[in-house]
């Protein structure tokens, strides 16, 4: 069964520009910048290339627990 690729929200596309060669994460819930995000609240991530652009497909987190 093929799932439709998940498109990153514009907010994460913009955030990716701040993290070249890193990752951006889709989080379920609201957390402050100083608050730790529990692993089960991370839906998944996208890789960011050296130019700050999201590359590749969404990688789901197997530990994510939907609320």
PDB file as gemmi writes it, atoms N, CA and C in Angstrom:
CRYST1    1.000    1.000    1.000  90.00  90.00  90.00 P 1                      
ATOM      1  N   UNK A   1       0.844  -1.177   0.000  1.00  0.00           N  
ATOM      2  CA  UNK A   1       0.000   0.000   0.000  1.00  0.00           C  
ATOM      3  C   UNK A   1       0.888   1.239   0.000  1.00  0.00           C  
ATOM      4  N   UNK A   2       0.770   2.075  -1.019  1.00  0.00           N  
ATOM      5  CA  UNK A   2       1.546   3.306  -1.121  1.00  0.00           C  
ATOM      6  C   UNK A   2       0.796   4.445  -0.470  1.00  0.00           C  
ATOM      7  N   UNK A   3       1.515   5.176   0.387  1.00  0.00           N  
ATOM      8  CA  UNK A   3       0.927   6.352   1.001  1.00  0.00           C  
ATOM      9  C   UNK A   3       1.369   7.581   0.228  1.00  0.00           C  
ATOM     10  N   UNK A   4       0.506   8.583   0.195  1.00  0.00           N  
ATOM     11  CA  UNK A   4       0.828   9.845  -0.446  1.00  0.00           C  
ATOM     12  C   UNK A   4       1.944  10.515   0.362  1.00  0.00           C  
ATOM     13  N   UNK A   5       2.994  11.045  -0.319  1.00  0.00           N  
ATOM     14  CA  UNK A   5       4.060  11.723   0.427  1.00  0.00           C  
ATOM     15  C   UNK A   5       3.505  12.878   1.257  1.00  0.00           C  
ATOM     16  N   UNK A   6       4.075  13.050   2.433  1.00  0.00           N  
ATOM     17  CA  UNK A   6       3.659  14.127   3.321  1.00  0.00           C  
ATOM     18  C   UNK A   6       4.455  15.373   2.964  1.00  0.00           C  
ATOM     19  N   UNK A   7       3.747  16.445   2.664  1.00  0.00           N  
ATOM     20  CA  UNK A   7       4.385  17.711   2.309  1.00  0.00           C  
ATOM     21  C   UNK A   7       4.659  18.500   3.590  1.00  0.00           C  
ATOM     22  N   UNK A   8       5.880  19.039   3.736  1.00  0.00           N  
ATOM     23  CA  UNK A   8       6.169  19.812   4.942  1.00  0.00           C  
ATOM     24  C   UNK A   8       5.383  21.124   4.955  1.00  0.00           C  
ATOM     25  N   UNK A   9       4.916  21.536   6.131  1.00  0.00           N  
ATOM     26  CA  UNK A   9       4.229  22.823   6.227  1.00  0.00           C  
ATOM     27  C   UNK A   9       5.203  23.966   5.915  1.00  0.00           C  
ATOM     28  N   UNK A  10       4.685  25.079   5.423  1.00  0.00           N  
ATOM     29  CA  UNK A  10       5.515  26.231   5.059  1.00  0.00           C  
ATOM     30  C   UNK A  10       6.398  26.672   6.225  1.00  0.00           C  
ATOM     31  N   UNK A  11       5.887  26.588   7.424  1.00  0.00           N  
ATOM     32  CA  UNK A  11       6.662  26.956   8.627  1.00  0.00           C  
ATOM     33  C   UNK A  11       7.955  26.140   8.717  1.00  0.00           C  
ATOM     34  N   UNK A  12       7.900  24.847   8.396  1.00  0.00           N  
ATOM     35  CA  UNK A  12       9.094  24.007   8.450  1.00  0.00           C  
ATOM     36  C   UNK A  12      10.003  24.245   7.253  1.00  0.00           C  
ATOM     37  N   UNK A  13       9.433  24.593   6.116  1.00  0.00           N  
ATOM     38  CA  UNK A  13      10.246  24.944   4.941  1.00  0.00           C  
ATOM     39  C   UNK A  13      11.108  26.156   5.286  1.00  0.00           C  
ATOM     40  N   UNK A  14      10.517  27.144   5.957  1.00  0.00           N  
ATOM     41  CA  UNK A  14      11.258  28.340   6.363  1.00  0.00           C  
ATOM     42  C   UNK A  14      12.277  28.006   7.459  1.00  0.00           C  
ATOM     43  N   UNK A  15      11.894  27.171   8.404  1.00  0.00           N  
ATOM     44  CA  UNK A  15      12.792  26.787   9.491  1.00  0.00           C  
ATOM     45  C   UNK A  15      14.012  26.037   8.952  1.00  0.00           C  
ATOM     46  N   UNK A  16      13.822  25.254   7.899  1.00  0.00           N  
ATOM     47  CA  UNK A  16      14.923  24.481   7.312  1.00  0.00           C  
ATOM     48  C   UNK A  16      16.072  25.385   6.880  1.00  0.00           C  
ATOM     49  N   UNK A  17      15.761  26.604   6.461  1.00  0.00           N  
ATOM     50  CA  UNK A  17      16.796  27.533   6.007  1.00  0.00           C  
ATOM     51  C   UNK A  17      17.770  27.891   7.136  1.00  0.00           C  
ATOM     52  N   UNK A  18      17.341  27.715   8.385  1.00  0.00           N  
ATOM     53  CA  UNK A  18      18.190  28.002   9.540  1.00  0.00           C  
ATOM     54  C   UNK A  18      19.060  26.812   9.940  1.00  0.00           C  
ATOM     55  N   UNK A  19      18.797  25.639   9.339  1.00  0.00           N  
ATOM     56  CA  UNK A  19      19.482  24.404   9.737  1.00  0.00           C  
ATOM     57  C   UNK A  19      20.043  23.633   8.551  1.00  0.00           C  
ATOM     58  N   UNK A  20      20.942  24.263   7.740  1.00  0.00           N  
ATOM     59  CA  UNK A  20      21.518  23.505   6.622  1.00  0.00           C  
ATOM     60  C   UNK A  20      22.231  22.255   7.126  1.00  0.00           C  
ATOM     61  N   UNK A  21      22.135  21.198   6.344  1.00  0.00           N  
ATOM     62  CA  UNK A  21      22.730  19.894   6.667  1.00  0.00           C  
ATOM     63  C   UNK A  21      22.176  19.300   7.957  1.00  0.00           C  
ATOM     64  N   UNK A  22      20.969  19.692   8.331  1.00  0.00           N  
ATOM     65  CA  UNK A  22      20.348  19.175   9.547  1.00  0.00           C  
ATOM     66  C   UNK A  22      19.015  18.512   9.248  1.00  0.00           C  
ATOM     67  N   UNK A  23      18.107  18.645  10.188  1.00  0.00           N  
ATOM     68  CA  UNK A  23      16.784  18.039  10.097  1.00  0.00           C  
ATOM     69  C   UNK A  23      15.744  19.024  10.613  1.00  0.00           C  
ATOM     70  N   UNK A  24      14.525  18.921  10.106  1.00  0.00           N  
ATOM     71  CA  UNK A  24      13.380  19.625  10.695  1.00  0.00           C  
ATOM     72  C   UNK A  24      12.353  18.564  11.066  1.00  0.00           C  
ATOM     73  N   UNK A  25      11.672  18.808  12.180  1.00  0.00           N  
ATOM     74  CA  UNK A  25      10.794  17.805  12.773  1.00  0.00           C  
ATOM     75  C   UNK A  25       9.349  18.281  12.829  1.00  0.00           C  
ATOM     76  N   UNK A  26       8.441  17.377  12.515  1.00  0.00           N  
ATOM     77  CA  UNK A  26       7.012  17.641  12.661  1.00  0.00           C  
ATOM     78  C   UNK A  26       6.631  17.172  14.062  1.00  0.00           C  
ATOM     79  N   UNK A  27       6.195  18.125  14.905  1.00  0.00           N  
ATOM     80  CA  UNK A  27       5.875  17.863  16.302  1.00  0.00           C  
ATOM     81  C   UNK A  27       4.363  17.898  16.495  1.00  0.00           C  
ATOM     82  N   UNK A  28       3.848  16.974  17.270  1.00  0.00           N  
ATOM     83  CA  UNK A  28       2.425  16.934  17.615  1.00  0.00           C  
ATOM     84  C   UNK A  28       2.260  17.555  18.998  1.00  0.00           C  
ATOM     85  N   UNK A  29       1.718  18.749  19.042  1.00  0.00           N  
ATOM     86  CA  UNK A  29       1.521  19.445  20.313  1.00  0.00           C  
ATOM     87  C   UNK A  29       2.290  20.750  20.345  1.00  0.00           C  
ATOM     88  N   UNK A  30       2.111  21.486  21.411  1.00  0.00           N  
ATOM     89  CA  UNK A  30       2.771  22.781  21.591  1.00  0.00           C  
ATOM     90  C   UNK A  30       3.826  22.652  22.681  1.00  0.00           C  
ATOM     91  N   UNK A  31       5.039  23.061  22.342  1.00  0.00           N  
ATOM     92  CA  UNK A  31       6.139  23.029  23.285  1.00  0.00           C  
ATOM     93  C   UNK A  31       6.908  24.334  23.150  1.00  0.00           C  
ATOM     94  N   UNK A  32       7.336  24.896  24.270  1.00  0.00           N  
ATOM     95  CA  UNK A  32       8.109  26.135  24.229  1.00  0.00           C  
ATOM     96  C   UNK A  32       9.537  25.806  23.778  1.00  0.00           C  
ATOM     97  N   UNK A  33      10.274  26.816  23.307  1.00  0.00           N  
ATOM     98  CA  UNK A  33      11.650  26.562  22.849  1.00  0.00           C  
ATOM     99  C   UNK A  33      12.555  25.978  23.930  1.00  0.00           C  
ATOM    100  N   UNK A  34      12.250  26.244  25.193  1.00  0.00           N  
ATOM    101  CA  UNK A  34      13.081  25.738  26.289  1.00  0.00           C  
ATOM    102  C   UNK A  34      12.583  24.411  26.855  1.00  0.00           C  
ATOM    103  N   UNK A  35      11.509  23.896  26.293  1.00  0.00           N  
ATOM    104  CA  UNK A  35      10.891  22.675  26.802  1.00  0.00           C  
ATOM    105  C   UNK A  35      11.346  21.471  25.972  1.00  0.00           C  
ATOM    106  N   UNK A  36      11.673  20.381  26.642  1.00  0.00           N  
ATOM    107  CA  UNK A  36      12.055  19.149  25.941  1.00  0.00           C  
ATOM    108  C   UNK A  36      10.823  18.535  25.284  1.00  0.00           C  
ATOM    109  N   UNK A  37      11.000  18.060  24.063  1.00  0.00           N  
ATOM    110  CA  UNK A  37       9.915  17.394  23.335  1.00  0.00           C  
ATOM    111  C   UNK A  37      10.089  15.892  23.529  1.00  0.00           C  
ATOM    112  N   UNK A  38       9.080  15.218  24.089  1.00  0.00           N  
ATOM    113  CA  UNK A  38       9.210  13.768  24.273  1.00  0.00           C  
ATOM    114  C   UNK A  38       9.239  13.053  22.920  1.00  0.00           C  
ATOM    115  N   UNK A  39      10.022  11.982  22.798  1.00  0.00           N  
ATOM    116  CA  UNK A  39      10.141  11.267  21.516  1.00  0.00           C  
ATOM    117  C   UNK A  39       8.799  10.856  20.921  1.00  0.00           C  
ATOM    118  N   UNK A  40       7.839  10.507  21.773  1.00  0.00           N  
ATOM    119  CA  UNK A  40       6.539  10.052  21.255  1.00  0.00           C  
ATOM    120  C   UNK A  40       5.702  11.199  20.678  1.00  0.00           C  
ATOM    121  N   UNK A  41       6.146  12.467  20.837  1.00  0.00           N  
ATOM    122  CA  UNK A  41       5.442  13.618  20.266  1.00  0.00           C  
ATOM    123  C   UNK A  41       6.025  14.032  18.915  1.00  0.00           C  
ATOM    124  N   UNK A  42       7.118  13.397  18.496  1.00  0.00           N  
ATOM    125  CA  UNK A  42       7.741  13.703  17.204  1.00  0.00           C  
ATOM    126  C   UNK A  42       7.128  12.788  16.154  1.00  0.00           C  
ATOM    127  N   UNK A  43       6.374  13.395  15.239  1.00  0.00           N  
ATOM    128  CA  UNK A  43       5.705  12.616  14.196  1.00  0.00           C  
ATOM    129  C   UNK A  43       6.708  12.051  13.188  1.00  0.00           C  
ATOM    130  N   UNK A  44       7.741  12.828  12.902  1.00  0.00           N  
ATOM    131  CA  UNK A  44       8.756  12.422  11.940  1.00  0.00           C  
ATOM    132  C   UNK A  44       9.591  13.617  11.542  1.00  0.00           C  
ATOM    133  N   UNK A  45      10.416  13.441  10.487  1.00  0.00           N  
ATOM    134  CA  UNK A  45      11.355  14.485  10.108  1.00  0.00           C  
ATOM    135  C   UNK A  45      11.638  14.490   8.616  1.00  0.00           C  
ATOM    136  N   UNK A  46      12.204  15.615   8.170  1.00  0.00           N  
ATOM    137  CA  UNK A  46      12.714  15.760   6.815  1.00  0.00           C  
ATOM    138  C   UNK A  46      14.182  16.158   6.905  1.00  0.00           C  
ATOM    139  N   UNK A  47      15.029  15.636   6.039  1.00  0.00           N  
ATOM    140  CA  UNK A  47      16.439  16.005   5.942  1.00  0.00           C  
ATOM    141  C   UNK A  47      16.536  17.366   5.258  1.00  0.00           C  
ATOM    142  N   UNK A  48      17.505  18.173   5.703  1.00  0.00           N  
ATOM    143  CA  UNK A  48      17.752  19.496   5.123  1.00  0.00           C  
ATOM    144  C   UNK A  48      19.114  19.457   4.427  1.00  0.00           C  
ATOM    145  N   UNK A  49      19.166  19.943   3.180  1.00  0.00           N  
ATOM    146  CA  UNK A  49      20.429  19.920   2.436  1.00  0.00           C  
ATOM    147  C   UNK A  49      21.325  21.098   2.832  1.00  0.00           C  
ATOM    148  N   UNK A  50      22.481  21.195   2.198  1.00  0.00           N  
ATOM    149  CA  UNK A  50      23.464  22.225   2.543  1.00  0.00           C  
ATOM    150  C   UNK A  50      23.000  23.634   2.220  1.00  0.00           C  
ATOM    151  N   UNK A  51      21.973  23.764   1.386  1.00  0.00           N  
ATOM    152  CA  UNK A  51      21.420  25.076   1.044  1.00  0.00           C  
ATOM    153  C   UNK A  51      20.213  25.450   1.903  1.00  0.00           C  
ATOM    154  N   UNK A  52      19.859  24.604   2.863  1.00  0.00           N  
ATOM    155  CA  UNK A  52      18.715  24.895   3.721  1.00  0.00           C  
ATOM    156  C   UNK A  52      17.385  24.517   3.112  1.00  0.00           C  
ATOM    157  N   UNK A  53      17.405  23.625   2.127  1.00  0.00           N  
ATOM    158  CA  UNK A  53      16.171  23.156   1.494  1.00  0.00           C  
ATOM    159  C   UNK A  53      15.852  21.740   1.959  1.00  0.00           C  
ATOM    160  N   UNK A  54      14.578  21.481   2.189  1.00  0.00           N  
ATOM    161  CA  UNK A  54      14.157  20.134   2.560  1.00  0.00           C  
ATOM    162  C   UNK A  54      14.352  19.229   1.360  1.00  0.00           C  
ATOM    163  N   UNK A  55      14.934  18.058   1.629  1.00  0.00           N  
ATOM    164  CA  UNK A  55      15.156  17.098   0.548  1.00  0.00           C  
ATOM    165  C   UNK A  55      14.600  15.744   0.947  1.00  0.00           C  
ATOM    166  N   UNK A  56      14.172  15.006  -0.018  1.00  0.00           N  
ATOM    167  CA  UNK A  56      13.691  13.660   0.241  1.00  0.00           C  
ATOM    168  C   UNK A  56      12.302  13.639   0.860  1.00  0.00           C  
ATOM    169  N   UNK A  57      11.925  12.441   1.260  1.00  0.00           N  
ATOM    170  CA  UNK A  57      10.591  12.213   1.800  1.00  0.00           C  
ATOM    171  C   UNK A  57      10.564  12.299   3.312  1.00  0.00           C  
ATOM    172  N   UNK A  58       9.381  12.471   3.830  1.00  0.00           N  
ATOM    173  CA  UNK A  58       9.131  12.473   5.265  1.00  0.00           C  
ATOM    174  C   UNK A  58       9.501  11.113   5.839  1.00  0.00           C  
ATOM    175  N   UNK A  59      10.253  11.127   6.938  1.00  0.00           N  
ATOM    176  CA  UNK A  59      10.624   9.890   7.613  1.00  0.00           C  
ATOM    177  C   UNK A  59       9.814   9.798   8.900  1.00  0.00           C  
ATOM    178  N   UNK A  60       8.825   8.915   8.946  1.00  0.00           N  
ATOM    179  CA  UNK A  60       7.986   8.807  10.144  1.00  0.00           C  
ATOM    180  C   UNK A  60       8.754   8.250  11.338  1.00  0.00           C  
ATOM    181  N   UNK A  61       8.376   8.694  12.515  1.00  0.00           N  
ATOM    182  CA  UNK A  61       8.964   8.229  13.759  1.00  0.00           C  
ATOM    183  C   UNK A  61       8.167   7.011  14.242  1.00  0.00           C  
ATOM    184  N   UNK A  62       8.794   5.852  14.339  1.00  0.00           N  
ATOM    185  CA  UNK A  62       8.073   4.651  14.775  1.00  0.00           C  
ATOM    186  C   UNK A  62       7.621   4.735  16.244  1.00  0.00           C  
ATOM    187  N   UNK A  63       8.196   5.663  17.005  1.00  0.00           N  
ATOM    188  CA  UNK A  63       7.836   5.817  18.417  1.00  0.00           C  
ATOM    189  C   UNK A  63       6.732   6.846  18.645  1.00  0.00           C  
ATOM    190  N   UNK A  64       6.263   7.475  17.555  1.00  0.00           N  
ATOM    191  CA  UNK A  64       5.214   8.484  17.668  1.00  0.00           C  
ATOM    192  C   UNK A  64       3.907   7.849  18.151  1.00  0.00           C  
ATOM    193  N   UNK A  65       3.290   8.503  19.123  1.00  0.00           N  
ATOM    194  CA  UNK A  65       1.994   8.054  19.629  1.00  0.00           C  
ATOM    195  C   UNK A  65       1.002   9.189  19.443  1.00  0.00           C  
ATOM    196  N   UNK A  66       0.076   9.002  18.512  1.00  0.00           N  
ATOM    197  CA  UNK A  66      -0.933  10.034  18.221  1.00  0.00           C  
ATOM    198  C   UNK A  66      -1.814  10.254  19.437  1.00  0.00           C  
ATOM    199  N   UNK A  67      -2.071  11.525  19.713  1.00  0.00           N  
ATOM    200  CA  UNK A  67      -2.912  11.880  20.875  1.00  0.00           C  
ATOM    201  C   UNK A  67      -4.366  11.680  20.577  1.00  0.00           C  
TER     202      UNK A  67                                                      
END                                                                             
